[in-house]
Amino acid sequence: MADSLFSPLALRGVTLPNRITVSPMCEYSSVDGFANDWHLVHLGSRAVGGAGLVFTEATAVVPEGRISPEDLGIWKDEHIPMLARITSFIRERGSVAGMQLAHAGRKASTAAPWNGGKPIGVEHGGWSPIFAPSAIPFDQGYQTPVALDLAEIRTLVSSFASAARRALDAGFQVIELHAAHGYLINEFLSPLSNVRGDEYGGSFENRTRFLREVTEAVREVWPDSLPLFVRISATEWTDGGWDVEQSVELARMLAPLGVDLIDCSSGGNVPKVRIPLGPGYQVPLAERVRNGSGVPTGAVGLITSAHQADEIVRLGKADLVLLAREELRDPYFPLHAARALGTPIAWPRQYLRARD
């Protein structure tokens, strides 16, 4: 019998109650990286709504790795207690708590979207320098980053591992490494943003080295019983850039290192690229990576209805669906989707009187 949207999914020692995942979505609501009541309510309400897996936003492993001054962080132990309160609530609701570990690279030090989303200087709470594989700014008006030296790369690998240890202490059961959307790991992968001449640049093997080292370092501290995901931009939608065939090969490389699922997004590393937006436009990328590598995948991008999401899983195009904007619009999407699909699902007892 084919899996469906509401089939459980076992990954190592964790079983997701369904295939609906709340995608990492920046909230720009932290001070000094700390989670607060906003994050508790935002993430907790998605667990109340029945999502099988609830991810935090991109969570910075070092302060200069934030996208904005208001990003969530996990670079110090003081961040742990409030995060633990959030994961405890998510578990109580029967969902699984996940954290996305990130470094913004050359796209760091920008304003929140409602403040324009543009690069900001120190006088507006930003910082300098910012760091990247190569000294190539993301776009006009962005800082020119400092190219990381070998010692700094080794330090960052350790920073990801330390962040994973803190995530474990905070009660998270899934880690996702953010290697998409033009942030640091993605910048290493792409030949358009990585023009290094050392062992971290040039060939496919060299450009993937930083991600592989981060994966191995995180796996050393992340228990064998807990899953590890990687989010990638499966294509840059531009000639000469990263593409889906490289993504297939990357998935094959990462699986033996302990990666359990590839979360397939796209774009973000090259500005002003024309992306063919449309319902489920990135689903074929997840399907190609899944079929080509044998590694489970997650599909994300303009997935907005119960039947659309269910079809993705039933037809074997991906193993999970990750919802972002639809979960912002409707925190109870899983409860409503179950009704639309005629699938029984447990409602919070506090809401039972509204179920029928």
Number of C-alpha atoms within 10 A of each C-alpha: 4 8 17 20 27 22 17 14 17 12 16 13 11 14 16 20 20 22 25 27 28 27 23 20 16 17 17 18 19 18 13 15 24 21 24 17 13 12 20 17 14 15 23 23 19 26 27 22 21 28 30 26 27 27 22 27 23 25 27 26 28 19 22 20 26 28 29 29 25 21 24 31 26 30 23 15 14 12 20 20 14 17 24 19 16 24 26 17 19 27 17 12 20 18 25 25 26 27 28 25 25 28 29 32 27 31 30 30 30 24 21 20 12 7 8 10 13 15 19 22 14 9 7 12 13 20 20 15 13 23 26 28 27 22 19 19 18 23 14 8 10 17 23 20 21 18 19 18 13 12 8 12 18 14 11 19 20 17 21 25 23 20 25 29 20 22 26 20 14 22 22 26 22 23 25 26 27 28 25 27 22 27 24 26 27 30 28 28 33 26 18 18 24 21 18 18 11 12 14 21 23 18 14 16 15 18 25 22 18 24 23 19 17 21 24 19 19 24 21 14 15 22 15 12 11 19 23 27 25 24 21 24 27 28 23 26 20 14 8 10 16 23 19 21 16 17 24 22 14 22 25 18 16 21 18 10 15 19 23 21 24 31 31 30 25 25 22 20 27 18 12 8 12 10 12 9 10 10 13 17 17 22 22 16 29 30 22 20 29 24 16 16 19 13 19 24 30 29 29 26 22 19 23 17 14 18 14 15 24 22 15 25 22 16 13 18 23 31 27 30 28 27 23 19 16 17 20 14 10 15 22 18 22 26 21 18 21 19 15 12 13 9 12 10 16 11 16 15 9 7 9 10 9 8 12 5
